[in-house]
């Protein structure tokens, strides 16, 4: 039996800020509302598989908290999930999303460490893109007083992944060098900021040319992803680099391995090169697989090189890594409070604008994080394209790719 908030006379209760600059927060009473809005993926495929619809509101089980969601993070992995471009995809229909933030609305029995009204951010094993979520407290963290909900939605997944790759897997130290692909993305920008907390670390960033003006101050050296960055890096550092962080895979794997110094570490944490069109492509998958240089363990031994992989969500939800992640989060929140790191937010989108937001990620047009703002009102054009349907997603499907012709009008930072 959950302990619900009591004595709320209106639909919302405004909580008085305890610190100047802290967001005013409100807790919506669950007493009259048994349904919630959520983004539902009806089946794997194109953008037309996504709809905002009404779902039954979840209630917390033992060890869980119920969170009134304010904002959610949108990641490239969500795009791959939509396409079914992952190993062992879950059954549809499903609610996508792996991270969110909001206000604790109720606390189940045998749940400790959180109270009604706490401002929190949480990892989710799907189901994040909704007005209300329930999740075990092992995956929930209190927000700093001066952190906004927008920042919190941009913080968890990207900064924890960047921190654990740099410090837990690759053992980043003073004087080392790091090459990061997709330097303009949310993880890339988190990597750049974390590297700046260690003295004399050289960061080589690879990104599309149109992003260079915006991100040039975040890295030491910046190169075009379509240029011969291997030769450009070696002109500066003839021995190569100590750490490579690769979210692309495919042909970049072999290139990146060739840049490693002795005792250097290559870490693969994504495979975005497998995504080309709006739907899953066997050709793109096969091409990416074929282009990966076949690794010879004897060659690794002879060259003193390390290859690693990193999946934060697998570590959390399949491999029991909650304590490792909590330790990383604690250190990151200290860095945040010291104003040494700060999430870079690209744009804010309403739930009804999820198709357009996902298209922006597909186009690799974002600099930093895309946020789904649960309280943001959609533009009329976008709202008309996200009509509510049944939970199963039964609706008249649109032609694939028809959203490309629509004007996108997010709130861009």
KEBA-810705 format. One record per residue: x, y, z of N, C-alpha, C in turn. Coordinates in steps of 0.05 Angstrom, whole numbers, padded with zeros to 5 digits, always signed. Example, Ala and Ser with C-alpha at 12.3 -4.5 7.8 and 13.67 -1.06 7.14 Angstrom:
+00264-00114+00156+00246-00090+00156+00264-00066+00156;+00257-00045+00142+00273-00021+00143+00258+00001+00157;
//
This chain:
+00017-00024+00000+00000+00000+00000+00018+00025+00000;+00015+00042-00019+00032+00065-00022+00023+00087-00003;+00042+00103+00007+00036+00126+00024+00033+00150+00005;+00009+00159+00002+00003+00180-00017+00005+00207-00003;+00010+00229-00020+00009+00256-00009-00019+00262+00000;-00022+00276+00022-00049+00282+00033-00053+00312+00036;-00079+00319+00041-00087+00346+00046-00080+00365+00022;-00083+00355-00002-00079+00372-00026-00106+00382-00035;-00112+00408-00032-00138+00418-00037-00144+00422-00067;-00123+00427-00083-00127+00431-00111-00114+00408-00127;-00114+00411-00153-00101+00391-00169-00071+00391-00165;-00060+00414-00158-00031+00415-00154-00025+00430-00128;-00003+00422-00116+00006+00435-00092+00033+00447-00097;+00036+00473-00094+00061+00487-00099+00079+00486-00074;+00103+00477-00078+00122+00474-00056+00140+00499-00055;+00142+00511-00032+00158+00536-00030+00187+00530-00032;+00201+00545-00049+00229+00541-00053+00244+00546-00027;+00264+00528-00022+00281+00532+00002+00306+00547-00004;+00312+00550-00030+00336+00564-00037+00330+00582-00061;+00343+00605-00061+00340+00624-00083+00349+00610-00109;+00334+00614-00130+00341+00603-00156+00331+00575-00161;+00321+00562-00140+00311+00535-00144+00283+00536-00157;+00278+00517-00176+00253+00517-00190+00229+00514-00171;+00208+00528-00176+00183+00522-00162+00173+00495-00172;+00166+00477-00154+00157+00451-00162+00129+00447-00153;+00114+00430-00167+00087+00424-00159+00082+00395-00161;+00067+00385-00142+00060+00357-00141+00030+00354-00148;+00024+00340-00169-00003+00337-00178-00016+00314-00162;-00038+00319-00151-00052+00299-00135-00061+00275-00152;-00055+00251-00144-00064+00228-00160-00092+00219-00153;-00105+00232-00134-00131+00222-00124-00152+00222-00146;-00152+00242-00164-00173+00243-00184-00164+00233-00212;-00138+00229-00215-00128+00221-00241-00118+00193-00241;-00130+00175-00257-00122+00147-00258-00109+00141-00285;-00110+00160-00303-00097+00156-00329-00075+00177-00333;-00057+00171-00351-00035+00190-00357-00029+00189-00387;-00016+00211-00396-00006+00211-00423+00020+00197-00424;+00025+00183-00446+00050+00169-00450+00055+00166-00480;+00081+00166-00487+00088+00159-00515+00089+00129-00518;+00074+00119-00537+00073+00090-00542+00084+00083-00569;+00102+00063-00569+00113+00052-00594+00096+00027-00601;+00079+00030-00622+00060+00008-00629+00074-00016-00641;+00096-00011-00655+00111-00033-00668+00137-00022-00678;+00156-00039-00684+00182-00030-00693+00180-00019-00722;+00194+00003-00727+00193+00014-00754+00199+00043-00755;+00183+00058-00771+00187+00086-00775+00174+00104-00755;+00175+00130-00760+00164+00149-00741+00134+00146-00737;+00120+00135-00757+00091+00132-00754+00083+00111-00734;+00103+00097-00722+00097+00077-00701+00094+00090-00674;+00100+00116-00672+00099+00130-00646+00073+00146-00644;+00060+00144-00620+00037+00160-00615+00036+00167-00585;+00024+00190-00579+00018+00197-00551-00011+00188-00545;-00014+00172-00524-00040+00161-00517-00044+00160-00487;-00068+00153-00479-00074+00150-00450-00068+00121-00441;-00055+00119-00418-00050+00093-00406-00058+00094-00377;-00062+00070-00366-00068+00069-00337-00043+00078-00321;-00048+00093-00301-00026+00103-00285-00015+00081-00267;+00011+00077-00266+00023+00056-00250+00023+00063-00220;+00024+00043-00203+00026+00047-00175+00051+00033-00165;+00065+00044-00145+00091+00033-00137+00088+00007-00121;+00106-00012-00126+00107-00036-00111+00128-00033-00089;+00131-00053-00072+00151-00051-00050+00178-00044-00061;+00191-00025-00048+00218-00016-00056+00218+00004-00079;+00194+00014-00087+00193+00032-00110+00182+00060-00101;+00188+00080-00117+00175+00106-00114+00160+00112-00139;+00139+00128-00136+00123+00138-00158+00131+00167-00164;+00138+00173-00189+00149+00199-00196+00130+00213-00216;+00123+00237-00210+00108+00254-00228+00130+00267-00247;+00131+00258-00271+00153+00265-00290+00150+00293-00300;+00173+00307-00300+00175+00334-00311+00189+00335-00338;+00209+00318-00341+00224+00318-00366+00238+00291-00370;+00243+00284-00395+00255+00258-00402+00278+00264-00421;+00298+00246-00421+00320+00248-00440+00314+00232-00465;+00323+00242-00488+00320+00228-00513+00348+00222-00524;+00353+00197-00529+00380+00188-00537+00379+00173-00564;+00403+00171-00576+00404+00156-00602+00395+00127-00598;+00399+00116-00575+00390+00089-00570+00360+00086-00572;+00345+00107-00565+00316+00107-00568+00308+00104-00597;+00323+00116-00615+00318+00114-00643+00323+00085-00653;+00345+00073-00643+00351+00045-00650+00329+00026-00639;+00319+00032-00615+00297+00015-00604+00273+00018-00622;+00266+00042-00630+00242+00046-00647+00244+00029-00673;+00268+00027-00684+00272+00011-00708+00273-00019-00703;+00276-00026-00678+00281-00055-00672+00309-00063-00678;+00327-00043-00677+00355-00047-00685+00373-00053-00662;+00363-00070-00643+00378-00078-00620+00375-00108-00615;+00394-00119-00599+00392-00147-00593+00368-00152-00574;+00353-00173-00578+00331-00181-00561+00312-00158-00555;+00301-00146-00575+00283-00123-00569+00258-00133-00554;+00247-00116-00537+00223-00123-00522+00199-00125-00540;+00177-00136-00530+00153-00138-00545+00139-00110-00546;+00126-00104-00568+00110-00080-00571+00081-00088-00567;+00063-00068-00560+00069-00040-00555+00085-00036-00529;+00101-00014-00529+00116-00007-00505+00119+00023-00503;+00126+00032-00479+00132+00060-00475+00162+00063-00475;+00174+00078-00493+00203+00080-00495+00214+00098-00472;+00241+00101-00473+00254+00119-00455+00268+00106-00432;+00293+00116-00426+00310+00104-00405+00317+00123-00383;+00309+00148-00384+00316+00166-00362+00295+00188-00361;+00290+00197-00336+00271+00219-00332+00277+00232-00305;+00263+00254-00300+00265+00267-00274+00238+00279-00267;+00234+00284-00241+00209+00295-00232+00207+00296-00202;+00183+00294-00192+00178+00297-00163+00165+00271-00152;+00176+00262-00130+00165+00238-00117+00136+00244-00108;+00118+00227-00118+00090+00232-00112+00079+00212-00091;+00091+00189-00090+00084+00170-00068+00107+00151-00065;+00108+00138-00041+00130+00120-00034+00117+00094-00024;+00125+00072-00035+00113+00046-00028+00124+00037+00000;+00110+00017+00011+00119+00006+00036+00147-00007+00032;+00162-00007+00053+00189-00019+00053+00208-00004+00034;+00202+00022+00030+00219+00039+00013+00231+00060+00030;+00257+00063+00029+00271+00082+00046+00289+00101+00030;+00294+00124+00041+00313+00143+00029+00300+00165+00014;+00273+00163+00008+00260+00184-00007+00233+00191+00007;+00225+00216+00003+00200+00226+00014+00184+00239-00007;+00158+00241-00002+00140+00255-00021+00150+00284-00024;+00152+00293-00049+00161+00320-00054+00190+00322-00062;+00206+00300-00058+00234+00301-00067+00236+00304-00097;+00255+00321-00105+00261+00325-00133+00283+00304-00141;+00277+00287-00161+00294+00265-00166+00298+00261-00196;+00320+00247-00203+00324+00237-00230+00327+00207-00228;+00319+00193-00250+00318+00164-00248+00325+00151-00275;+00338+00127-00273+00341+00110-00296+00317+00092-00298;+00309+00086-00322+00286+00068-00326+00293+00046-00346;+00282+00022-00342+00285+00001-00361+00261+00002-00379;+00260+00022-00397+00237+00030-00413+00217+00044-00395;+00195+00054-00408+00172+00067-00394+00177+00095-00384;+00199+00108-00392+00205+00135-00381+00189+00157-00394;+00180+00154-00419+00166+00176-00433+00136+00176-00426;+00131+00183-00401+00103+00184-00391+00101+00205-00369;+00076+00212-00363+00072+00232-00342+00078+00221-00314;+00076+00195-00311+00081+00183-00285+00096+00157-00289;+00117+00152-00272+00132+00127-00273+00135+00116-00245;+00139+00090-00243+00147+00077-00218+00172+00062-00223;+00191+00064-00204+00217+00050-00208+00229+00044-00181;+00246+00023-00179+00259+00017-00154+00278+00039-00146;+00281+00043-00120+00298+00065-00110+00327+00061-00117;+00336+00037-00124+00363+00033-00132+00371+00049-00157;+00351+00057-00172+00356+00072-00197+00348+00102-00195;+00344+00112-00171+00334+00139-00166+00355+00155-00150;+00358+00180-00158+00378+00197-00145+00366+00225-00140;+00372+00236-00117+00362+00263-00111+00377+00284-00127;+00362+00304-00136+00374+00325-00152+00386+00346-00133;+00408+00359-00141+00418+00382-00126+00397+00404-00126;+00398+00421-00105+00377+00441-00102+00376+00461-00126;+00400+00467-00138+00400+00487-00159+00399+00474-00187;+00395+00448-00189+00393+00435-00215+00364+00437-00225;+00361+00446-00250+00334+00447-00262+00326+00420-00272;+00300+00417-00277+00290+00392-00288+00301+00387-00316;+00305+00408-00332+00317+00405-00358+00345+00394-00356;+00361+00404-00337+00388+00395-00334+00388+00366-00324;+00370+00360-00305+00369+00333-00294+00363+00312-00316;+00345+00318-00334+00339+00300-00356+00362+00296-00375;+00380+00315-00375+00403+00314-00393+00428+00303-00379;+00426+00296-00354+00450+00291-00338+00456+00261-00335;+00436+00246-00326+00441+00219-00316+00456+00201-00335;+00443+00194-00357+00454+00173-00375+00481+00182-00387;+00482+00206-00397+00505+00215-00412+00530+00220-00394;+00526+00233-00372+00549+00238-00354+00559+00213-00340;+00540+00196-00332+00549+00171-00319+00564+00154-00339;+00554+00151-00363+00568+00136-00384+00596+00147-00389;+00597+00174-00393+00623+00186-00398+00642+00182-00375;+00633+00186-00351+00650+00183-00327+00661+00155-00325;+00644+00135-00328+00652+00107-00323+00671+00098-00345;+00667+00107-00370+00685+00100-00391+00713+00112-00387;+00713+00138-00380+00739+00152-00376+00754+00142-00352;+00740+00140-00329+00754+00135-00304+00754+00106-00294;+00732+00092-00300+00731+00064-00291+00743+00045-00311;+00738+00049-00336+00747+00031-00357+00775+00039-00367;+00779+00064-00374+00804+00073-00386+00824+00085-00367;+00816+00090-00342+00834+00101-00321+00848+00127-00331;+00831+00146-00339+00842+00172-00347+00858+00185-00325;+00882+00195-00333+00900+00208-00314+00912+00234-00327;+00926+00249-00310+00938+00274-00319+00957+00268-00343;+00955+00286-00363+00973+00285-00386+00965+00266-00408;+00943+00252-00405+00935+00233-00426+00920+00247-00448;+00914+00232-00470+00900+00243-00493+00876+00226-00499;+00854+00239-00507+00828+00225-00512+00817+00234-00539;+00809+00214-00555+00795+00220-00580+00766+00212-00577;+00747+00230-00582+00719+00223-00579+00704+00229-00605;+00691+00208-00615+00674+00211-00638+00647+00224-00630;+00634+00237-00649+00608+00251-00643+00612+00270-00620;+00632+00287-00622+00639+00305-00600+00617+00326-00595;+00600+00330-00614+00578+00349-00610+00554+00338-00597;+00553+00312-00593+00530+00299-00580+00531+00302-00550;+00510+00292-00537+00508+00295-00508+00530+00281-00493;+00537+00256-00501+00559+00242-00489+00585+00255-00496;+00589+00263-00520+00614+00277-00529+00619+00302-00512;+00598+00318-00508+00602+00342-00492+00607+00335-00462;+00595+00314-00452+00601+00306-00425+00630+00296-00422;+00639+00281-00442+00667+00273-00442+00686+00296-00442;+00681+00316-00458+00698+00339-00460+00699+00354-00433;+00676+00357-00420+00676+00371-00394+00690+00355-00373;+00687+00329-00372+00700+00313-00352+00730+00312-00356;+00739+00312-00381+00768+00313-00387+00780+00339-00376;+00764+00361-00377+00775+00387-00367+00779+00387-00337;+00768+00367-00323+00773+00366-00294+00799+00353-00287;+00813+00342-00307+00839+00329-00302+00861+00346-00316;+00882+00353-00302+00903+00371-00314+00916+00359-00339;+00920+00377-00358+00936+00371-00382+00925+00348-00399;+00899+00344-00400+00888+00324-00418+00881+00337-00445;+00891+00324-00466+00886+00334-00493+00862+00319-00505;+00842+00334-00515+00818+00322-00526+00817+00327-00556;+00816+00306-00571+00812+00307-00600+00783+00301-00605;+00768+00320-00617+00740+00316-00622+00735+00312-00652;+00717+00293-00659+00709+00288-00686+00680+00295-00688;+00672+00313-00707+00644+00322-00709+00640+00333-00737;+00614+00335-00745+00607+00347-00770+00615+00377-00770;+00622+00387-00794+00633+00414-00796+00613+00435-00785;+00587+00431-00789+00569+00452-00781+00567+00455-00751;+00578+00436-00736+00578+00438-00707+00603+00451-00695;+00623+00455-00712+00649+00463-00702+00649+00490-00688;+00634+00509-00698+00634+00536-00686+00623+00534-00657;+00603+00518-00653+00589+00516-00627+00606+00501-00607;+00622+00481-00615+00636+00464-00596+00666+00467-00595;+00677+00485-00611+00706+00487-00614+00720+00493-00587;+00707+00507-00569+00720+00514-00544+00719+00491-00524;+00704+00470-00530+00701+00448-00510+00723+00427-00514;+00737+00427-00536+00758+00407-00541+00784+00422-00548;+00806+00406-00548+00832+00418-00554+00836+00420-00584;+00829+00399-00599+00831+00398-00628+00805+00387-00639;+00796+00398-00662+00770+00390-00673+00773+00384-00702;+00763+00361-00711+00766+00353-00739+00739+00345-00751;+00737+00347-00777+00713+00340-00792+00711+00309-00794;+00688+00299-00788+00684+00270-00788+00688+00258-00816;+00684+00275-00837+00687+00265-00865+00715+00269-00876;+00733+00281-00860+00760+00285-00869+00778+00262-00860;+00803+00262-00868+00822+00241-00859+00833+00249-00832;+00816+00245-00811+00824+00254-00785+00848+00238-00773;+00852+00214-00784+00875+00198-00774+00901+00212-00779;+00905+00222-00803+00930+00237-00809+00931+00263-00794;+00909+00276-00791+00909+00302-00776+00917+00298-00747;+00907+00277-00735+00914+00271-00707+00944+00265-00705;+00953+00249-00724+00982+00241-00722+01001+00263-00728;+00991+00284-00742+01008+00308-00745+01013+00322-00719;+00994+00320-00701+00996+00333-00674+01009+00314-00654;+01000+00289-00654+01010+00269-00635+01019+00244-00652;+01045+00243-00658+01055+00222-00676+01051+00194-00664;+01050+00191-00638+01046+00165-00626+01017+00157-00624;+00999+00176-00630+00970+00170-00628+00958+00180-00602;+00938+00167-00592+00923+00176-00568+00921+00153-00548;+00915+00160-00523+00913+00140-00501+00885+00127-00500;+00865+00143-00507+00837+00132-00504+00821+00140-00529;+00805+00122-00539+00786+00128-00561+00759+00119-00551;+00739+00137-00554+00711+00131-00547+00695+00132-00573;+00684+00109-00580+00671+00106-00606+00642+00097-00603;+00624+00114-00613+00595+00107-00613+00585+00101-00641;+00604+00099-00660+00597+00096-00688+00599+00067-00698;+00621+00054-00692+00627+00027-00701+00633+00027-00731;+00631+00004-00744+00637+00003-00773+00666+00009-00779;+00670+00024-00800+00698+00029-00809+00714+00045-00789;+00700+00059-00771+00715+00076-00751+00729+00058-00731;+00721+00033-00728+00734+00016-00708+00763+00011-00716;+00768+00004-00741+00796-00001-00749+00812+00024-00749;+00800+00047-00757+00815+00072-00757+00823+00079-00728;+00804+00076-00710+00809+00083-00682+00830+00066-00669;+00830+00040-00675+00850+00022-00664+00878+00030-00674;+00880+00039-00699+00906+00047-00710+00917+00071-00696;+00900+00086-00683+00909+00111-00669+00918+00106-00641;+00913+00082-00630+00920+00078-00602+00950+00076-00597;+00959+00089-00576+00986+00086-00565+00989+00058-00552;+01013+00049-00547+01016+00026-00530+01003+00031-00503;+00989+00011-00493+00973+00012-00468+00948+00030-00471;+00942+00037-00496+00918+00053-00501+00893+00036-00500;+00870+00049-00496+00844+00035-00493+00824+00046-00513;+00812+00027-00529+00790+00034-00547+00765+00024-00534;+00744+00041-00532+00719+00034-00520+00696+00038-00540;+00682+00017-00546+00658+00020-00563+00633+00022-00545;+00617+00043-00549+00593+00046-00532+00568+00051-00548;+00569+00046-00574+00546+00049-00591+00552+00040-00619;+00532+00040-00637+00536+00031-00664+00517+00047-00682;+00519+00074-00681+00501+00091-00696+00504+00089-00726;+00527+00079-00736+00531+00076-00765+00511+00055-00776;+00499+00039-00760+00480+00020-00769+00453+00033-00777;+00450+00058-00768+00425+00072-00774+00429+00091-00797;+00415+00086-00819+00417+00104-00842+00389+00115-00849;+00370+00097-00856+00343+00106-00863+00325+00107-00838;+00299+00111-00844+00280+00114-00822+00274+00087-00808;+00276+00066-00823+00271+00039-00813+00296+00022-00813;+00294+00000-00799+00317-00018-00797+00326-00028-00825;+00352-00027-00830+00363-00035-00855+00383-00058-00852;+00377-00081-00863+00395-00103-00862+00421-00096-00876;+00419-00081-00898+00443-00073-00913+00462-00057-00895;+00450-00037-00881+00467-00020-00864+00480-00037-00842;+00464-00055-00830+00475-00073-00810+00498-00090-00820;+00494-00102-00844+00514-00119-00855+00539-00103-00863;+00535-00079-00874+00558-00062-00881+00574-00054-00857;+00560-00046-00835+00574-00039-00811+00590-00062-00800;+00577-00086-00799+00591-00110-00789+00615-00116-00806;+00612-00115-00833+00634-00122-00851+00657-00103-00848;+00652-00078-00843+00673-00058-00841+00689-00059-00815;+00679-00072-00795+00693-00075-00770+00718-00092-00774;+00740-00081-00768+00765-00096-00771+00765-00120-00752;+00771-00144-00763+00771-00168-00747+00795-00167-00728;+00790-00169-00702+00810-00165-00682+00826-00191-00678;+00852-00190-00679+00869-00212-00674+00881-00209-00646;+00873-00227-00627+00883-00224-00600+00914-00224-00598;+00927-00239-00615+00956-00239-00615+00967-00212-00622;+00954-00198-00641+00963-00171-00648+00959-00152-00625;+00936-00155-00611+00932-00138-00587+00954-00142-00567;+00962-00167-00563+00983-00174-00544+01010-00162-00553;+01015-00163-00579+01041-00153-00589+01042-00122-00588;+01019-00109-00592+01018-00080-00593+01010-00067-00567;+01005-00083-00547+00997-00073-00520+00973-00054-00522;+00952-00064-00535+00928-00048-00538+00904-00062-00524;+00885-00045-00515+00862-00055-00501+00836-00048-00516;+00819-00068-00519+00792-00063-00531+00771-00069-00510;+00752-00050-00507+00731-00054-00487+00705-00045-00499;+00683-00055-00486+00656-00046-00493+00643-00035-00468;+00624-00017-00472+00610-00006-00448+00581-00001-00455;+00563-00013-00439+00534-00008-00440+00524-00002-00412;+00518+00023-00407+00508+00030-00380+00482+00016-00373;+00464+00014-00392+00438+00002-00386+00441-00027-00380;+00458-00041-00394+00463-00070-00388+00475-00072-00360;+00494-00055-00354+00507-00055-00328+00486-00051-00306;+00468-00033-00310+00447-00028-00290+00427-00050-00287;+00415-00058-00310+00391-00074-00309+00396-00104-00313;+00419-00111-00322+00425-00140-00327+00448-00150-00311;+00466-00133-00302+00491-00142-00290+00495-00132-00262;+00474-00122-00250+00475-00114-00221+00495-00093-00214;+00498-00073-00232+00518-00052-00227+00508-00028-00213;+00487-00030-00197+00475-00006-00185+00494+00009-00167;+00510-00006-00151+00528+00007-00132+00551+00021-00147;+00560+00010-00169+00581+00023-00185+00570+00049-00197;+00545+00048-00207+00533+00071-00219+00528+00093-00198;+00519+00084-00174+00514+00104-00153+00539+00118-00145;+00562+00103-00143+00587+00115-00136+00595+00136-00157;+00591+00129-00183+00597+00149-00204+00579+00173-00202;+00553+00168-00197+00534+00191-00195+00541+00209-00172;+00549+00198-00149+00557+00214-00126+00580+00233-00133;+00599+00223-00147+00623+00239-00155+00615+00260-00175;+00597+00253-00193+00588+00272-00214+00572+00295-00201;+00555+00289-00182+00539+00310-00169+00557+00329-00153;+00579+00319-00142+00599+00337-00130+00611+00356-00150;+00618+00345-00173+00629+00362-00195+00609+00382-00205;+00583+00374-00206+00562+00393-00214+00560+00415-00193;+00559+00409-00168+00556+00429-00147+00581+00447-00146;+00604+00437-00155+00628+00454-00156+00628+00470-00182;+00607+00467-00199+00604+00482-00224+00627+00475-00244;+00637+00450-00242+00657+00441-00261+00645+00427-00285;+00620+00418-00283+00606+00405-00305+00578+00416-00306;+00566+00416-00330+00539+00426-00334+00528+00414-00360;+00505+00401-00360+00495+00389-00384+00490+00410-00406;+00496+00402-00431+00490+00419-00454+00464+00409-00466;+00444+00427-00467+00418+00420-00477+00414+00432-00505;+00406+00415-00523+00402+00424-00551+00374+00437-00554;+00353+00423-00545+00326+00433-00550+00306+00419-00532;+00283+00432-00529+00261+00421-00513+00237+00415-00531;+00224+00392-00527+00202+00383-00544+00179+00373-00526;+00155+00378-00535+00131+00366-00521+00130+00336-00528;+00115+00321-00511+00112+00293-00517+00100+00289-00545;+00082+00306-00553+00069+00304-00579+00088+00310-00602;+00111+00321-00596+00131+00327-00616+00154+00307-00617;+00149+00283-00606+00170+00263-00604+00180+00255-00632;+00163+00254-00652+00172+00246-00679+00192+00266-00690;+00186+00292-00687+00204+00312-00697+00230+00313-00682;+00228+00308-00655+00253+00307-00639+00270+00283-00648;+00258+00260-00653+00273+00237-00661+00285+00241-00689;+00271+00255-00706+00282+00261-00732+00307+00278-00730;+00307+00297-00711+00331+00314-00707+00355+00297-00699;+00351+00278-00681+00372+00260-00674+00381+00243-00698;+00362+00233-00713+00368+00217-00737+00385+00233-00756;+00379+00259-00759+00394+00276-00778+00421+00284-00766;+00427+00276-00741+00452+00284-00727+00454+00314-00726;+00431+00327-00722+00431+00356-00722+00434+00369-00695;+00434+00352-00673+00434+00363-00646+00463+00369-00636;+00465+00389-00620+00489+00395-00605+00481+00393-00575;+00489+00371-00563+00480+00366-00535+00454+00350-00535;+00439+00352-00514+00417+00334-00508+00390+00345-00517;+00373+00327-00528+00345+00333-00533+00329+00324-00509;+00310+00341-00501+00293+00337-00478+00264+00336-00485;+00250+00316-00475+00221+00316-00477+00210+00329-00452;+00198+00352-00455+00187+00367-00432+00157+00360-00430;+00151+00346-00409+00123+00335-00405+00103+00357-00403;+00111+00381-00393+00092+00402-00389+00091+00422-00412;+00108+00418-00432+00109+00437-00455+00085+00432-00473;+00073+00453-00483+00051+00451-00502+00062+00448-00530;+00052+00430-00546+00062+00427-00573+00052+00449-00591;+00066+00454-00613+00056+00472-00633+00032+00459-00647;+00013+00475-00657-00011+00462-00670-00004+00443-00692;+00016+00449-00708+00023+00431-00730+00032+00404-00720;+00048+00404-00699+00057+00379-00688+00036+00364-00673;+00019+00379-00659-00003+00366-00643-00021+00350-00662;-00027+00362-00686-00045+00348-00704-00034+00322-00714;-00007+00319-00713+00006+00295-00723+00008+00273-00702;+00000+00279-00678+00003+00259-00656-00023+00254-00642;-00043+00247-00658-00070+00243-00646-00069+00219-00628;-00086+00220-00607-00086+00198-00588-00099+00174-00600;-00089+00150-00593-00099+00125-00602-00102+00106-00579;-00110+00082-00585-00110+00061-00565-00082+00054-00557;-00079+00040-00535-00053+00032-00526-00039+00014-00546;-00054-00001-00561-00042-00019-00582-00032-00003-00606;-00039+00023-00607-00030+00039-00629-00045+00035-00655;-00071+00029-00653-00086+00023-00677-00095+00050-00689;-00084+00056-00711-00091+00081-00725-00085+00078-00754;-00095+00097-00770-00089+00097-00798-00060+00106-00801;-00043+00089-00811-00014+00095-00812-00009+00115-00834;+00011+00132-00829+00020+00151-00849+00042+00139-00866;+00047+00150-00889+00070+00141-00905+00096+00145-00890;+00114+00127-00893+00140+00129-00880+00153+00155-00889;+00165+00170-00870+00181+00193-00877+00165+00218-00883;+00139+00218-00878+00123+00241-00886+00129+00265-00868;+00142+00260-00846+00148+00283-00828+00170+00300-00838;+00185+00291-00858+00208+00306-00867+00200+00333-00879;+00175+00335-00889+00167+00359-00902+00155+00379-00882;+00153+00371-00856+00140+00389-00836+00160+00407-00823;+00152+00431-00818+00169+00450-00804+00172+00441-00775;+00196+00442-00765+00201+00434-00737+00207+00460-00721;+00192+00463-00699+00195+00488-00684+00199+00482-00655;+00221+00470-00647+00226+00465-00618+00235+00490-00604;+00236+00489-00578+00249+00510-00563+00279+00502-00561;+00295+00517-00576+00324+00510-00578+00340+00529-00561;+00357+00517-00544+00374+00532-00527+00397+00545-00543;
//
